[in-house]
Amino acid sequence: MLKTIDHVQLAMPQGEEDAARAFYAGVLGLSEVSKPESLAKRGGCWFQRGGVKVHLGVMQDFRPAAKAHPAFVVDDLSEMRGRCDAAGVACVDDQPLEGFARTYVFDPFGNRIELMERL
């Protein structure tokens, strides 16, 4: 039986770790955590806050995940949208989902991320 999700892995282009840090740490508020030495040589970076873990791995011939996406529950969607606006990250509203306010944002590489607030 599956018990929980340990982390979400998203792909990124080689050499774009600073852009990943600016978005995932600077905008979304996750903290960067060290990758294990055996994986660090591959590039990319890992982020975490509480039980939310996002791993960014370098992918040769990178293509963003434009449809598949993680969905993160936030405490204050309006505040998060303000952070995105201030950083020049566009927010795109989608169809309402019962019990949630939600929006999509795209990381610097074009990967889609859903942000949800329980109503």
Salt bridges, closest charged atoms under 4 A:
ASP6 OD2 - HIS7 ND1 2.95
ASP6 OD1 - LYS53 NZ 3.20
ASP18 OD1 - ARG21 NH1 3.03
GLU32 OE1 - ARG21 NE 2.69
ASP61 OD2 - ARG63 NH2 2.70
GLU79 OE2 - ARG83 NH1 3.80
ASP93 OD1 - ARG81 NH1 2.54
ASP94 OD2 - ARG102 NH2 3.48
GLU114 OE1 - HIS69 NE2 2.94
GLU114 OE2 - ARG102 NH1 2.65
